[in-house]
Amino acid sequence: MGLFNGLLVRTNRLIRPQDLVWICLFAALAIFGPDQTAFTTTALLALGILQVVEPKIPFFTTTSGSAVSFLNKLVICYFLIGFTDGIASSYWILLFLPVISAATSLGLIGTGIATVVACGAYVSFLIFVNPEVYYIPPEQRQEIILRITILPVVAYLTHQLAEASRLEARRYQAVAEKLAEANRNLQEAEAAIRAACCAGAVVGRPRARTAESARDNEDVSGDVGQKRGCFERSRAGDGRFHIERGGPHQLADHTLS
């Protein structure tokens, strides 16, 4: 049972619930996508692997790692779009992956640079369009402009949400640090009180013993005084002794007399 629980914990660390979601999404793109060639399937598989593996590698949590992740995804998306009709490809929406990744991990400037690079990569496909062979009607030009505009909007909204989450996390961390400091101060105060109580108990014990010894001496003195008994002799008319008060030596004197 313990071995099974250990394996379950390791499996949960390796495969998270969101990993299964990513796998299902990219599998759906590969199965139901407009282009089901081997190259498209391989590119989608590579994107899915990056989405699942990157959160488990500490390097990708750094700024440089986030930049590398953005470039890796952008390169894969660029070749995927280029091999599937270029500027008219239905896979242009996959550019959201590198843009959103940059917006969640980079600052505002980094998000802006990543968005400009992604928009430039998409617009660069117009270079491969021969105007003598292909004609882009006005409505299609508006579609291209709309796609280019959507990328900055998504990037900015994602950055705002990520920044709000980071601020909330920092606020909770500050509260936790204050609570931890208050707990340490309380423990130190309790330790000081216990030390003071122990010191007072050690000092009070000799005093108590001295008072007890004094009381014992008084009791012993009183007992000795009572045992000595003061006897007095008064002679009655019949010649008998009547013991009233006096010490033992007086009793002996009266007896001898």
Secondary structure as the mmCIF struct_conf table of DSSP 4:
data_model
#
loop_
_struct_conf.conf_type_id
_struct_conf.id
_struct_conf.beg_label_comp_id
_struct_conf.beg_label_asym_id
_struct_conf.beg_label_seq_id
_struct_conf.end_label_comp_id
_struct_conf.end_label_asym_id
_struct_conf.end_label_seq_id
HELX_RH_AL_P HELX_RH_AL_P1 GLY A 2 LEU A 14
BEND BEND1 ILE A 15 ILE A 15
HELX_RH_AL_P HELX_RH_AL_P2 PRO A 17 PHE A 32
BEND BEND2 GLY A 33 PRO A 34
HELX_RH_AL_P HELX_RH_AL_P3 ALA A 38 VAL A 53
HELX_RH_3T_P HELX_RH_3T_P1 GLU A 54 LYS A 56
BEND BEND3 ILE A 57 ILE A 57
HELX_RH_3T_P HELX_RH_3T_P2 PRO A 58 THR A 61
BEND BEND4 THR A 62 THR A 62
HELX_RH_AL_P HELX_RH_AL_P4 THR A 63 GLY A 82
TURN_TY1_P TURN_TY1_P1 PHE A 83 ASP A 85
HELX_RH_3T_P HELX_RH_3T_P3 GLY A 86 ALA A 88
HELX_RH_3T_P HELX_RH_3T_P4 SER A 90 LEU A 95
HELX_RH_AL_P HELX_RH_AL_P5 PHE A 96 SER A 105
BEND BEND5 LEU A 106 LEU A 106
HELX_RH_AL_P HELX_RH_AL_P6 LEU A 108 VAL A 123
HELX_RH_3T_P HELX_RH_3T_P5 SER A 124 PHE A 128
TURN_TY1_P TURN_TY1_P2 PRO A 131 VAL A 133
HELX_RH_AL_P HELX_RH_AL_P7 PRO A 138 ARG A 228
STRN STRN1 ARG A 233 ARG A 235
TURN_TY1_P TURN_TY1_P3 GLY A 237 ASP A 238
BEND BEND6 GLY A 239 GLY A 239
STRN STRN2 PHE A 241 ILE A 243
BEND BEND7 ARG A 245 ARG A 245
HELX_RH_AL_P HELX_RH_AL_P8 PRO A 248 LEU A 256
#
